[in-house]
Each structure stands twice: as structure tokens, then as C-alpha cells.
């Protein structure tokens, strides 16, 4: 099905990607939260880039570079890694496995990321995470609260549980949880392909 008038180049075909796009996908946040509860006994690993945050920012890897076994190596975004595999803990999370299987683009790393109450992620850039260069990071909130915020290029991005967001994280961004509940996101690194570009285009032209 043609999504736009072929005589008018789409924003995606010109490489003009906005810094945030809510994709036309959605998942059951309650079922994702149930899987998070199943994984709680695994334990959360503190994020290794300690200069980028204050408080408790921690991770459970769901997909990782092939052969990685230590949790730190499983969450490290190795720029040389080309082959990724499911982490052992994904087998305990059937709905999260189904969520990852719904994406029609190549998956790289995937992880649960928890920002505890009172914690903050300092403003920083992830320089290679832009659709224009072929790689994207997608956020799916699982649990959040009205006092958890995410700012990209100085303006707030309001993301509800179960929504899927592309964020251009090569730009300055920061987050903070001033609420009394943990903020948990499923974060997925993917490679751009025609499926993802069509999805972004559909969101932009809806």
C-alpha cells in the first residue's frame, strides 16, 4: 500500500527525521510489567556509565552481543558488535519476547532500564543513535509516573506506558524521576530498514 503521494518525497526519503516520533504501534503495559516482575529475582545491574547519572539507574539485558556473558558486557553498546542474540533472561519473559518479535527490522541490543525515585540521567548525547545514519533507539515505557520526565533538545517528551517512541538520541537529552515509583522502559536498538522507515513515515503523515 502506498503511504504517501509518490510525487512528493517523504520526510524520511529526504533524511529529514524529527527528533521524536511516536510510532503507530502499541503493547500491553500490564503484561510487560508482569514479565518485569518475573525478572526481578535476576537483579538489576547498575549502568556502567556512572558519570552520566545520579542515583539508581540500572539495567536487565534482554538481547546482547553474541558471546557476551557478564551483565556489563551484555549492556555495553560495543560499536564493533555485528551479531546479537537473546540473553538467557528473555526466556523468562514471554510477552517481552513477543514484543521484540513484533519488530520487522534487525534488532541489536534490548534491555529493561529502571530509573529509581530520586534518580536522574544527566544531559548527554549518544552520537550514533540517529535514523539518518541507519540506527535507532526505541523506547517503550512499561511503568512511569507524572513526575518522571524525559527532555530532548530542551523540551519534554511525554511517553505513556505501552507506546513506542523513536527518539533521536544523538541530540542532547536527559531524564529524571521525581516521583515515588520506579520508571521502567524497554529500550531497543535497531537498524533502519524499509519496514521501519515506512512506519516512521506513516506516523508523520497520519
C-alpha positions in Angstrom: 0.0 0.0 0.0 1.3 3.4 -0.9 1.6 5.6 2.2 2.2 8.9 0.5 1.9 10.6 -2.8 5.0 9.3 -4.8 5.3 12.6 -6.5 6.1 14.3 -3.1 9.2 13.0 -1.4 8.5 11.9 2.1 10.4 13.4 5.1 12.1 10.0 5.6 13.3 9.7 2.0 14.9 13.2 2.3 16.6 12.1 5.5 14.7 14.8 7.4 13.8 12.9 10.6 12.3 14.7 13.5 13.9 14.3 16.9 10.9 12.4 18.2 8.2 10.2 16.6 5.5 8.2 18.3 5.3 5.1 16.1 1.9 3.6 15.3 2.5 0.5 17.5 1.3 -0.3 21.0 1.7 -3.0 23.5 0.1 -4.1 26.7 2.0 -2.4 29.5 0.4 -4.6 32.2 1.6 -7.7 30.6 5.1 -6.2 30.2 5.1 -5.3 33.9 4.2 -8.9 34.8 7.3 -10.0 32.9 9.4 -7.4 34.7 8.2 -8.9 38.0 9.2 -12.3 36.8 12.7 -11.0 36.1 13.1 -9.2 39.5 15.0 -12.1 41.0 17.6 -11.8 38.3 18.7 -8.5 39.8 19.3 -5.2 38.2 22.9 -4.2 37.1 23.9 -0.6 37.7 24.5 1.3 34.5 28.3 1.3 33.8 28.5 5.0 32.6 28.4 6.4 36.1 29.3 9.9 35.1 26.0 10.2 33.2 23.6 9.8 36.2 22.9 10.4 39.9 21.1 7.8 42.0 20.0 4.4 40.9 19.9 3.8 37.1 20.0 0.1 36.4 19.6 -2.5 33.6 18.5 -6.1 32.8 19.7 -7.2 29.4 17.3 -9.0 27.1 19.4 -9.1 23.9 23.2 -8.7 23.8 26.3 -9.1 21.6 26.8 -12.7 20.8 29.0 -14.5 23.3 28.7 -11.8 26.0 28.2 -13.4 29.4 28.9 -10.8 32.0 26.0 -8.4 32.6 28.2 -5.4 32.0 29.3 -6.8 28.6 25.8 -7.6 27.8 24.6 -4.0 28.2 27.8 -2.3 26.7 27.0 -0.9 23.2 30.1 -2.4 21.6 30.4 -0.5 18.3 32.2 -3.5 16.8 29.4 -6.0 17.5 27.5 -7.1 14.5 25.8 -10.3 15.8 23.4 -10.2 18.7 21.4 -12.9 20.5 18.8 -13.2 23.1 20.0 -13.0 26.7 19.2 -16.0 28.9 16.7 -14.0 30.9 14.4 -13.3 27.9 13.2 -16.9 28.2 11.5 -16.0 31.5 9.6 -13.1 29.8 7.3 -14.5 27.2 5.4 -11.3 26.5 8.5 -9.2 26.2 9.8 -11.8 23.8 6.7 -11.4 21.7 7.1 -7.6 21.8 10.6 -7.9 20.4 9.3 -10.3 17.8 6.8 -7.7 16.5 9.5 -5.5 15.0 10.3 -6.1 11.4 13.7 -4.5 11.5 17.0 -6.0 12.6 17.3 -6.0 16.4 20.6 -5.3 18.2 20.7 -4.8 21.9 17.5 -4.7 24.1 17.2 -4.1 27.8 15.0 -3.1 30.6 16.1 0.2 32.1 15.0 1.3 35.6 15.3 4.8 36.9 14.6 4.8 40.7 12.7 7.5 42.5 15.0 10.5 43.1 17.5 9.4 40.3 18.4 11.5 37.3 20.2 10.9 34.0 22.4 13.9 33.2 22.2 15.6 29.8 24.4 13.8 27.3 24.4 12.6 23.7 24.6 9.1 22.2 26.3 10.1 19.0 25.5 7.2 16.7 21.8 6.9 17.5 20.0 8.6 14.7 17.8 7.2 11.9 19.6 9.4 9.4 22.7 7.3 9.9 20.8 4.0 9.9 20.5 3.2 13.6 17.7 4.0 16.1 16.9 3.5 19.7 13.2 2.9 20.5 11.7 3.4 24.0 8.6 1.6 25.2 7.5 2.8 28.7 6.3 0.0 31.0 6.0 1.8 34.3 6.1 5.6 34.8 4.6 8.3 36.9 3.6 12.0 36.4 6.8 13.2 38.0 9.1 11.2 35.7 10.3 13.4 32.9 12.4 13.0 29.7 13.7 16.0 27.9 15.2 16.0 24.4 16.7 19.2 22.9 15.4 21.0 25.9 11.7 20.1 25.6 9.7 17.4 27.3 8.7 14.1 25.6 5.6 12.7 27.3 5.5 8.9 26.8 2.7 6.7 28.1 3.0 3.0 29.0 2.8 0.7 26.0 3.6 3.4 23.5 6.6 3.1 21.1 8.8 6.1 20.5 11.8 6.8 18.3 14.0 9.4 19.9 17.0 11.0 18.1 19.4 10.4 21.0 22.4 11.8 19.1 20.9 15.1 20.3 21.1 16.4 23.9 18.8 14.5 26.3 18.2 14.0 30.0 15.7 12.3 32.3 14.7 12.5 36.0 12.3 10.6 38.2 11.0 13.0 40.9 8.1 10.6 41.7 7.7 7.9 44.2 7.5 4.9 41.8 10.2 3.4 39.6 10.3 4.4 35.9 10.9 1.3 33.8 11.4 1.4 30.0 12.0 -1.3 27.4 14.8 0.1 25.3 15.6 -1.5 21.9 18.4 -0.7 19.5 17.5 -1.4 15.9 18.9 -1.0 12.4 16.9 1.1 10.0 15.2 -0.7 7.1 12.3 -0.2 4.7 9.8 -1.5 7.4 11.0 1.0 10.0 11.1 3.9 7.5 7.6 3.1 6.4 6.4 3.0 10.0 8.0 6.4 10.7 6.6 7.8 7.5 3.1 6.5 8.5 3.4 8.3 11.8 4.5 11.5 10.2 1.7 11.6 7.6 -1.1 10.3 9.8 
